[in-house]
Amino acid sequence: MIIEVNNSSYGWVGRPALFEGVSLSLDRGEVLAILGPNGIGKTTLLKSLIGLIPWKKGATFVESKDIKSYKASDLYKIISYVPQAKTPPFSLTTMEMILLGRNPHINIVSSPKQKDYEIARQVIERLGIEYLTDVKVNKMSGGELQMVLIARALVNKPKVLILDEPESNLDFRNQLKILNIIKYLAREEKIACIFNTHYPQHAFRVADKALLLGRDKNYLFGEVNEILTKENIKKFFQVEVSVDEINANDMSLTTITPLYLI
């Protein structure tokens, strides 16, 4: 497994644990979707996974090594993190912002080299955002900024990509673009992708595994089709739903329609 957590507990320092005994694992080329009600601790879990918040108990293992045994520069060559998109107060261009993702590979007293610029241009082209290259990041739409943040993560050439609500606050088209990118990165580049989402149907679309967090500190982890059942969604979200299969363009898609509160 490229990333693994066994029987671990997490939460903010000085506060009770949000969840205890959490175990999960993901291999290269797999996608994990993390779901749960608002305020349940999904972002806190992501930050614990990558060492930004220490586990209260347990550890994250990357390539079978406790992340605490890595130098930060070495760990963040393996893992890239995409935070929630918020308009930054500074006026970097897209190229300047994306090059920040090369920092683990650049000497602290050095500037980006031609190779770094070439990698950035390749990622920009792959994501189809060439038109943003010289645009200031504080002048972009939410969808454009999200694409730039993903590009910044990808220039690191990670083995593990962590994304915090990457498709939130985006229109349908931009949501689908982000989901397609996640699926492509996993299937074609064998990057292990972990993302938080409020949308169970997005998990069905791209994820292999799901982690479902509940307010009673219970959680479920496993194959997405086994975890995101009608009964589990009802229990964890207190919403009655209809789960249906539709076929479109030779694809079988799972849709989830909320019916009423319980």
LOVEX-797592 format. One line per field, with one value per residue (C-alpha): residue number from 1; residue in three letters; chain; x, y, z. Coordinates in steps of 0.1 Angstrom, whole numbers, plus 5000, padded with zeros to 4 digits. Each point is the difference from the previous one (the first is absolute). Layout:
<sites>
num c(NUM / ...)
residuo c(ala / ...)
cadena c(A / ...)
X c(X / ...)
Y c(Y / ...)
Z c(Z / ...)
</sites>
This chain:
<sites>
num c(1 / 2 / 3 / 4 / 5 / 6 / 7 / 8 / 9 / 10 / 11 / 12 / 13 / 14 / 15 / 16 / 17 / 18 / 19 / 20 / 21 / 22 / 23 / 24 / 25 / 26 / 27 / 28 / 29 / 30 / 31 / 32 / 33 / 34 / 35 / 36 / 37 / 38 / 39 / 40 / 41 / 42 / 43 / 44 / 45 / 46 / 47 / 48 / 49 / 50 / 51 / 52 / 53 / 54 / 55 / 56 / 57 / 58 / 59 / 60 / 61 / 62 / 63 / 64 / 65 / 66 / 67 / 68 / 69 / 70 / 71 / 72 / 73 / 74 / 75 / 76 / 77 / 78 / 79 / 80 / 81 / 82 / 83 / 84 / 85 / 86 / 87 / 88 / 89 / 90 / 91 / 92 / 93 / 94 / 95 / 96 / 97 / 98 / 99 / 100 / 101 / 102 / 103 / 104 / 105 / 106 / 107 / 108 / 109 / 110 / 111 / 112 / 113 / 114 / 115 / 116 / 117 / 118 / 119 / 120 / 121 / 122 / 123 / 124 / 125 / 126 / 127 / 128 / 129 / 130 / 131 / 132 / 133 / 134 / 135 / 136 / 137 / 138 / 139 / 140 / 141 / 142 / 143 / 144 / 145 / 146 / 147 / 148 / 149 / 150 / 151 / 152 / 153 / 154 / 155 / 156 / 157 / 158 / 159 / 160 / 161 / 162 / 163 / 164 / 165 / 166 / 167 / 168 / 169 / 170 / 171 / 172 / 173 / 174 / 175 / 176 / 177 / 178 / 179 / 180 / 181 / 182 / 183 / 184 / 185 / 186 / 187 / 188 / 189 / 190 / 191 / 192 / 193 / 194 / 195 / 196 / 197 / 198 / 199 / 200 / 201 / 202 / 203 / 204 / 205 / 206 / 207 / 208 / 209 / 210 / 211 / 212 / 213 / 214 / 215 / 216 / 217 / 218 / 219 / 220 / 221 / 222 / 223 / 224 / 225 / 226 / 227 / 228 / 229 / 230 / 231 / 232 / 233 / 234 / 235 / 236 / 237 / 238 / 239 / 240 / 241 / 242 / 243 / 244 / 245 / 246 / 247 / 248 / 249 / 250 / 251 / 252 / 253 / 254 / 255 / 256 / 257 / 258 / 259 / 260 / 261 / 262)
residuo c(met / ile / ile / glu / val / asn / asn / ser / ser / tyr / gly / trp / val / gly / arg / pro / ala / leu / phe / glu / gly / val / ser / leu / ser / leu / asp / arg / gly / glu / val / leu / ala / ile / leu / gly / pro / asn / gly / ile / gly / lys / thr / thr / leu / leu / lys / ser / leu / ile / gly / leu / ile / pro / trp / lys / lys / gly / ala / thr / phe / val / glu / ser / lys / asp / ile / lys / ser / tyr / lys / ala / ser / asp / leu / tyr / lys / ile / ile / ser / tyr / val / pro / gln / ala / lys / thr / pro / pro / phe / ser / leu / thr / thr / met / glu / met / ile / leu / leu / gly / arg / asn / pro / his / ile / asn / ile / val / ser / ser / pro / lys / gln / lys / asp / tyr / glu / ile / ala / arg / gln / val / ile / glu / arg / leu / gly / ile / glu / tyr / leu / thr / asp / val / lys / val / asn / lys / met / ser / gly / gly / glu / leu / gln / met / val / leu / ile / ala / arg / ala / leu / val / asn / lys / pro / lys / val / leu / ile / leu / asp / glu / pro / glu / ser / asn / leu / asp / phe / arg / asn / gln / leu / lys / ile / leu / asn / ile / ile / lys / tyr / leu / ala / arg / glu / glu / lys / ile / ala / cys / ile / phe / asn / thr / his / tyr / pro / gln / his / ala / phe / arg / val / ala / asp / lys / ala / leu / leu / leu / gly / arg / asp / lys / asn / tyr / leu / phe / gly / glu / val / asn / glu / ile / leu / thr / lys / glu / asn / ile / lys / lys / phe / phe / gln / val / glu / val / ser / val / asp / glu / ile / asn / ala / asn / asp / met / ser / leu / thr / thr / ile / thr / pro / leu / tyr / leu / ile)
cadena c(A / A / A / A / A / A / A / A / A / A / A / A / A / A / A / A / A / A / A / A / A / A / A / A / A / A / A / A / A / A / A / A / A / A / A / A / A / A / A / A / A / A / A / A / A / A / A / A / A / A / A / A / A / A / A / A / A / A / A / A / A / A / A / A / A / A / A / A / A / A / A / A / A / A / A / A / A / A / A / A / A / A / A / A / A / A / A / A / A / A / A / A / A / A / A / A / A / A / A / A / A / A / A / A / A / A / A / A / A / A / A / A / A / A / A / A / A / A / A / A / A / A / A / A / A / A / A / A / A / A / A / A / A / A / A / A / A / A / A / A / A / A / A / A / A / A / A / A / A / A / A / A / A / A / A / A / A / A / A / A / A / A / A / A / A / A / A / A / A / A / A / A / A / A / A / A / A / A / A / A / A / A / A / A / A / A / A / A / A / A / A / A / A / A / A / A / A / A / A / A / A / A / A / A / A / A / A / A / A / A / A / A / A / A / A / A / A / A / A / A / A / A / A / A / A / A / A / A / A / A / A / A / A / A / A / A / A / A / A / A / A / A / A / A / A / A / A / A / A / A / A / A / A / A / A / A / A / A / A / A / A / A)
X c(5000 / 5012 / 4983 / 4985 / 4986 / 4994 / 4979 / 5007 / 4982 / 4999 / 4988 / 5013 / 5027 / 4985 / 4966 / 4984 / 5005 / 4975 / 5004 / 5018 / 5013 / 5000 / 5016 / 5002 / 5023 / 5005 / 5022 / 5014 / 4973 / 4972 / 4976 / 4986 / 4970 / 4994 / 4965 / 4980 / 4978 / 5013 / 5025 / 5006 / 5038 / 5007 / 5025 / 5016 / 5004 / 5018 / 5024 / 5007 / 5007 / 5028 / 5014 / 4987 / 4981 / 5015 / 4981 / 4988 / 5008 / 5014 / 5018 / 4999 / 5022 / 5011 / 5018 / 5001 / 5018 / 4986 / 4998 / 5017 / 5032 / 5001 / 5017 / 4973 / 5016 / 5000 / 4964 / 4986 / 5017 / 4976 / 4969 / 4983 / 4972 / 4973 / 4982 / 4965 / 5001 / 4999 / 5010 / 5035 / 5009 / 5032 / 5002 / 5022 / 4994 / 4989 / 5036 / 5014 / 4974 / 5005 / 5038 / 4996 / 4991 / 5036 / 5013 / 5008 / 5023 / 5017 / 5029 / 4988 / 5024 / 4994 / 4974 / 4980 / 5020 / 4991 / 4989 / 4976 / 4984 / 4997 / 4983 / 4976 / 4992 / 4993 / 4976 / 4983 / 4995 / 4987 / 4974 / 4991 / 5006 / 5025 / 4978 / 5006 / 5038 / 5005 / 4968 / 5002 / 4986 / 4980 / 4981 / 4987 / 4967 / 4997 / 5002 / 5031 / 5017 / 4992 / 5017 / 5031 / 5002 / 4998 / 5027 / 5022 / 4996 / 5008 / 5033 / 5013 / 4994 / 4985 / 4991 / 4972 / 4976 / 4978 / 4972 / 4977 / 4965 / 5015 / 4966 / 4981 / 4986 / 5004 / 4975 / 4991 / 5025 / 5029 / 4990 / 5001 / 5034 / 5015 / 4985 / 5014 / 5034 / 5000 / 4989 / 5027 / 5027 / 4991 / 4994 / 5027 / 5027 / 4995 / 4997 / 4982 / 4973 / 4982 / 4973 / 4973 / 4966 / 4964 / 4987 / 4995 / 4994 / 5035 / 5014 / 4981 / 5013 / 5038 / 5008 / 5009 / 4997 / 4980 / 5004 / 4967 / 5002 / 4971 / 4991 / 5000 / 5037 / 4992 / 5016 / 4999 / 5028 / 5000 / 4991 / 4978 / 4971 / 5000 / 5002 / 4978 / 4968 / 4965 / 4999 / 5034 / 4993 / 4967 / 5018 / 5029 / 4983 / 4964 / 4986 / 4979 / 5015 / 4993 / 5031 / 4996 / 5020 / 4999 / 5017 / 5014 / 5026 / 5009 / 5005 / 4982 / 4996 / 4986 / 4978 / 4988 / 4969 / 4992 / 4963 / 4992 / 5016 / 4995)
Y c(5000 / 5035 / 5015 / 4984 / 5008 / 4974 / 5005 / 5037 / 5029 / 5036 / 5034 / 5035 / 5003 / 5006 / 4987 / 4966 / 4976 / 5004 / 4964 / 4970 / 4968 / 5012 / 4977 / 5004 / 4991 / 5009 / 4987 / 5019 / 5006 / 4999 / 5028 / 5004 / 5023 / 5013 / 5010 / 5011 / 5029 / 5035 / 5006 / 4963 / 5003 / 4991 / 5028 / 4992 / 4964 / 5010 / 5023 / 4971 / 4977 / 5022 / 5011 / 5036 / 4989 / 4973 / 4968 / 4996 / 4964 / 4980 / 5011 / 5004 / 4976 / 5010 / 4972 / 4980 / 5028 / 5022 / 5035 / 5013 / 4982 / 5020 / 5033 / 5025 / 5006 / 4963 / 4994 / 5028 / 4987 / 4970 / 5018 / 5031 / 5018 / 5021 / 5022 / 5014 / 5028 / 5034 / 5032 / 5008 / 5036 / 5000 / 5006 / 4972 / 4989 / 4964 / 4991 / 5014 / 4983 / 4966 / 5002 / 5001 / 4964 / 4993 / 5012 / 4965 / 4995 / 5034 / 5010 / 5026 / 5026 / 4992 / 5012 / 4978 / 4987 / 4993 / 4964 / 5014 / 5023 / 4972 / 4978 / 5028 / 5006 / 4963 / 5000 / 5032 / 4985 / 4967 / 5018 / 5022 / 5033 / 5016 / 5031 / 5006 / 4999 / 5037 / 5007 / 5012 / 4973 / 5026 / 5009 / 4965 / 4983 / 4972 / 4973 / 5015 / 5004 / 4963 / 4989 / 5021 / 4985 / 4965 / 5009 / 5013 / 4966 / 4980 / 5017 / 4983 / 4967 / 4984 / 4964 / 5010 / 5030 / 5013 / 5024 / 5019 / 5004 / 5006 / 5002 / 5022 / 5033 / 4992 / 4998 / 4966 / 5003 / 5009 / 4973 / 4974 / 5013 / 4996 / 4965 / 4990 / 5012 / 4980 / 4969 / 5005 / 5005 / 4968 / 4978 / 5013 / 5013 / 4976 / 5028 / 4991 / 5027 / 5008 / 5027 / 5014 / 5005 / 5009 / 4981 / 4962 / 4998 / 5015 / 4972 / 4974 / 5017 / 4998 / 4983 / 4964 / 5003 / 5021 / 5012 / 5010 / 5020 / 5003 / 5024 / 4971 / 4995 / 4969 / 4996 / 4976 / 4992 / 4978 / 4996 / 5029 / 4979 / 4982 / 5032 / 5025 / 4979 / 5015 / 4988 / 5014 / 5034 / 5001 / 4992 / 5024 / 5029 / 4996 / 5003 / 4975 / 4996 / 4982 / 4982 / 4993 / 4989 / 5018 / 4993 / 5029 / 4999 / 4964 / 5009 / 4986 / 5027 / 4999 / 5029 / 5009 / 5021 / 5014 / 4994 / 5013 / 5006 / 4975)
Z c(5000 / 4992 / 5030 / 5031 / 5034 / 5027 / 5031 / 5003 / 5018 / 4989 / 5010 / 5009 / 5026 / 5034 / 4990 / 5002 / 4971 / 4971 / 4991 / 5015 / 4985 / 4964 / 4975 / 4962 / 4972 / 4964 / 4972 / 4970 / 4973 / 5026 / 5010 / 5035 / 5007 / 5035 / 5008 / 5031 / 5013 / 5002 / 5029 / 5005 / 4996 / 4964 / 4995 / 5034 / 4989 / 4968 / 5019 / 5024 / 4971 / 4987 / 5034 / 5002 / 5031 / 5021 / 5007 / 5036 / 4996 / 4971 / 4968 / 4963 / 4980 / 4965 / 4981 / 5033 / 5019 / 5028 / 4985 / 5032 / 4988 / 4968 / 4995 / 4991 / 4966 / 4992 / 5012 / 4980 / 4969 / 5004 / 5012 / 4986 / 5017 / 4983 / 5026 / 4996 / 4974 / 5015 / 4981 / 5012 / 5011 / 4979 / 4962 / 4987 / 4964 / 4993 / 4990 / 5032 / 5021 / 4983 / 5004 / 5038 / 4996 / 4990 / 5033 / 5014 / 4970 / 5001 / 5023 / 5025 / 4987 / 4963 / 4975 / 4976 / 4972 / 4963 / 5010 / 5025 / 4975 / 4975 / 5025 / 5008 / 4964 / 4994 / 5029 / 4989 / 4965 / 5014 / 5020 / 4971 / 5019 / 4976 / 4998 / 5038 / 4999 / 5005 / 5019 / 5036 / 5023 / 5021 / 4968 / 4992 / 5004 / 5025 / 4973 / 4985 / 5033 / 5008 / 4968 / 5008 / 5035 / 4986 / 4975 / 5028 / 5017 / 4968 / 4991 / 5031 / 4982 / 5031 / 5007 / 5023 / 4993 / 5029 / 4990 / 5024 / 4985 / 4965 / 4983 / 5026 / 4989 / 4963 / 4973 / 4984 / 4972 / 5022 / 5025 / 4972 / 4988 / 5035 / 5003 / 4966 / 5010 / 5032 / 4981 / 4973 / 5026 / 5017 / 4970 / 4976 / 5023 / 5029 / 5026 / 5032 / 5004 / 5032 / 5000 / 5023 / 4985 / 5009 / 4970 / 5002 / 4963 / 4994 / 5021 / 4978 / 4969 / 5007 / 5033 / 5007 / 5037 / 5024 / 5036 / 5016 / 5032 / 5025 / 5028 / 5025 / 4993 / 4980 / 4966 / 4971 / 4976 / 4969 / 4964 / 4989 / 4989 / 5034 / 5021 / 4982 / 5003 / 5003 / 5036 / 5010 / 4984 / 5019 / 5033 / 4996 / 4985 / 5013 / 4965 / 4981 / 4965 / 4967 / 4985 / 4963 / 4970 / 4967 / 4967 / 4979 / 4972 / 5007 / 5037 / 5030 / 5026 / 5036 / 5009 / 5036 / 5004 / 5035 / 5007 / 5034 / 5035 / 5027)
</sites>
